[in-house]
Amino acid sequence: MRFDLAELSAAERYKLLGGLIVPRPIALVTTRSADGRSNAAPFSFFNVFAEEPPLIVLGLGISPSGGAKDTTVNIRDTGEFVVNLVDEAIAEAMNLCAIDFPPEVDEIEVAGLALAPSDKVAPPRIAQAPVNLECRRYLTLQPARERYLVLGRVVMAHVRDGVLDPATLRVDRDAYAPIGRLFGGGYVRTHDLFEMPRLTYREWLERSGGDR
């Protein structure tokens, strides 16, 4: 099968790319509006981008009503946000935050999530999340109307005790249980793992038994 993306509608491109590029990590993003109202919304068009400077990338789409999402507006107006990574324990709460609630409904309260103050940015972080990344906007691109690509510089990381060794920064995979996004209502757990160490060129030569 071959697909010329220029011949597909936006909805078809989303379905094709979102279904094939999986699993994706989930960013439950907390922001604060210019008037001080907190918001939480999940995004799976998200990943780490670089370590120097330490950057993450968010793809922010349009709201069901057709305008910019609250998260987009808040980042645009304040330049700050927190990426709260999602594990199995808060998966259902994350899903509730994805509901298109009317403005008078607090999705954070509905989801039963607790907020904790951040150290370096104004938006709060989610206390139950295993990892919180406090971010400041580094760069924003607007490839289409009300669609934004945001690079955020991570200025502070909070990690739940037991998730990693503070001396080596090695993550304990049994203690950390992030989930990944597939498509539609599909998600994946991360318990079924296998090891595949990256080889050096010399190790590859030794395994292949040849000289090059």
VOGU-3710 file (C-alpha; in Angstrom, 3 decimals, decimal comma):
1> mrfdlaelsa> 0,000/0,000/0,000  1,124/3,510/-0,790  -0,333/6,773/0,514  0,274/10,182/-1,011  -0,425/12,414/1,975  -1,228/15,341/-0,292  -4,276/13,377/-1,435  -5,540/12,644/2,097  -7,734/14,838/4,256  -6,418/16,132/7,580
11> aerykllggl> -8,554/13,561/9,418  -7,161/10,753/7,267  -3,581/11,921/7,828  -4,196/11,986/11,572  -5,630/8,487/11,505  -2,763/7,143/9,381  0,128/8,764/11,240  -1,400/8,475/14,710  -2,089/4,792/14,183  1,329/3,930/12,769
21> ivprpialvt> 3,700/6,002/14,915  3,194/4,141/18,181  3,541/3,801/21,069  3,841/7,441/22,046  4,507/8,801/25,545  1,729/10,875/27,067  2,204/14,373/28,421  -0,462/15,442/30,886  0,241/19,166/30,603  -0,648/21,594/33,361
31> trsadgrsna> -0,806/25,295/32,594  -2,095/28,423/34,269  -4,042/31,117/32,462  -3,131/34,781/32,654  -5,909/35,227/35,259  -4,617/32,344/37,404  -6,912/29,450/36,409  -5,177/26,038/36,283  -5,774/23,583/33,456  -4,718/20,002/32,703
41> apfsffnvfa> -4,900/18,276/29,318  -3,201/15,181/27,828  -1,190/15,189/24,598  0,416/12,227/22,858  2,051/14,243/20,080  4,934/14,647/22,512  8,507/13,532/23,058  11,968/14,489/24,250  13,823/16,550/21,643  17,344/17,288/22,919
51> eepplivlgl> 19,540/17,201/25,995  21,641/20,314/25,322  19,695/22,432/25,828  17,190/20,095/27,536  14,135/20,334/25,292  10,820/18,546/24,918  8,398/18,985/22,016  4,599/19,278/22,093  2,229/19,183/19,142  -0,854/21,233/20,030
61> gispsggakd> -3,903/20,775/17,831  -7,236/22,545/17,689  -10,094/22,154/20,145  -13,325/20,357/19,180  -14,912/23,792/18,767  -12,277/24,686/16,193  -10,231/27,266/18,107  -7,008/27,068/20,054  -7,006/24,765/23,071  -6,739/26,209/26,583
71> ttvnirdtge> -3,255/24,714/26,873  -2,179/26,500/23,699  -3,575/29,830/24,843  -2,007/29,532/28,289  1,455/28,651/26,943  1,180/31,434/24,391  0,189/33,969/27,067  2,480/32,912/29,933  5,324/30,932/28,344  5,291/28,267/31,066
81> fvvnlvdeai> 3,919/24,754/31,518  4,542/21,456/33,293  4,681/18,063/31,591  3,387/15,411/33,978  4,202/11,923/32,723  1,433/9,352/32,968  1,767/5,956/34,626  -0,816/3,209/35,104  -1,960/4,640/38,443  -3,209/7,910/36,929
91> aeamnlcaid> -4,261/6,587/33,513  -7,988/6,946/34,211  -7,520/10,425/35,634  -5,594/11,419/32,509  -8,441/10,135/30,358  -10,954/12,242/32,305  -8,816/15,331/31,663  -9,268/14,704/27,926  -13,027/15,385/28,159  -14,125/18,642/26,543
101> fppevdeiev> -15,667/20,079/29,716  -17,468/23,431/29,706  -15,439/26,287/31,234  -17,188/26,121/34,619  -16,099/22,478/35,203  -12,665/21,903/36,742  -11,253/18,801/35,044  -8,495/18,509/37,656  -11,072/18,234/40,430  -13,228/15,814/38,406
111> aglalapsdk> -10,188/13,577/37,840  -9,361/13,556/41,551  -5,879/14,932/40,971  -3,973/16,979/43,517  -1,827/19,948/42,546  1,536/20,785/44,076  3,510/24,005/43,627  6,297/24,021/41,083  9,753/25,337/41,924  10,595/27,516/38,915
121> vappriaqap> 7,379/28,080/36,968  3,923/29,340/37,909  1,791/26,414/36,688  1,380/23,720/39,335  2,414/20,114/38,885  0,321/17,004/39,458  1,285/15,441/42,777  0,326/11,868/41,781  2,420/11,846/38,589  5,674/9,860/38,735
131> vnlecrrylt> 7,566/12,604/36,891  6,981/16,348/36,517  9,007/18,429/34,063  8,781/22,166/34,649  9,197/23,914/31,305  9,581/27,371/29,818  8,701/28,014/26,207  11,853/27,901/24,076  10,390/28,159/20,593  6,927/28,115/19,027
141> lqparerylv> 6,135/27,304/15,407  2,700/27,726/13,879  2,547/25,464/10,819  -1,214/25,929/10,408  -4,055/27,990/11,835  -4,413/27,368/15,580  -1,935/24,485/15,414  1,342/24,929/17,233  4,615/23,100/17,701  6,096/24,092/21,049
151> lgrvvmahvr> 9,629/23,411/22,191  9,889/23,666/25,954  13,128/23,983/27,898  13,063/21,753/30,976  14,217/23,818/33,952  13,334/21,428/36,796  12,509/17,734/37,050  10,657/16,085/39,937  10,897/12,291/40,104  9,009/10,088/42,558
161> dgvldpatlr> 11,278/8,453/45,140  12,205/4,937/44,069  11,806/5,510/40,337  15,514/6,053/39,754  18,875/5,807/41,476  19,957/9,403/42,219  23,627/8,457/41,974  23,500/6,790/38,551  20,201/8,261/37,211  19,318/4,720/36,121
171> vdrdayapig> 15,563/4,156/36,071  14,111/1,202/37,986  11,827/-0,274/35,343  9,846/-2,242/37,934  9,092/0,911/39,908  8,218/3,070/36,891  5,150/2,022/34,916  4,466/4,633/32,216  1,790/3,950/29,640  1,949/4,614/25,904
181> rlfgggyvrt> -0,664/5,843/23,444  -1,748/3,773/20,475  -4,805/4,969/18,533  -8,451/5,478/19,388  -8,954/4,022/22,851  -5,784/1,940/22,674  -2,969/2,176/25,213  -0,009/-0,018/26,071  1,736/-0,950/29,302  5,522/-1,164/29,527
191> hdlfemprlt> 6,056/-4,347/31,546  6,793/-6,684/28,631  10,419/-5,704/28,016  13,446/-7,164/26,296  17,096/-6,169/26,293  18,985/-5,249/23,153  22,244/-3,445/24,006  23,679/-1,132/21,366  26,871/-2,567/19,880  30,112/-0,767/19,227
201> yrewlersgg> 31,740/-1,232/15,840  34,396/-3,476/17,436  31,755/-5,658/19,093  29,961/-5,987/15,772  33,197/-7,062/14,088  33,840/-9,674/16,777  30,311/-11,066/16,437  30,378/-11,120/12,641  33,813/-12,732/12,575  35,076/-10,481/9,794
211> dr> 37,604/-7,739/9,181  36,554/-4,496/7,545
//
